[in-house]
Amino acid sequence: MKSSLSKETWETVLNELCEINVLRGIYDAEQGNKNTMFGINFVMEVIAYQAGKDEDFGTMFWDNVEISENRMKRRKHERKR
């Protein structure tokens, strides 16, 4: 996909959007929906690709999703005690 915007512009957009936790994969896994995260990841990966950061972004995003889910599992386990 060819863009008329510069790589630097895409990188600025990516950096600005990453100020929002959910767009980095950090979410309330108990109240949220993982399917929504797949959609968010798709859009963010396109932006990251245009910025030349797609590999780094994808890894960070799914690591954050996993951390969010593990946090939810720990909380549920603690409530059962």
Summary of the structure (lengths in Angstrom):
residues: 81
radius of gyration: 14.9
end to end distance: 51.7
largest distance: 56.2
contacts: 204
relative contact order: 0.17
helix: 74%
strand: 0%
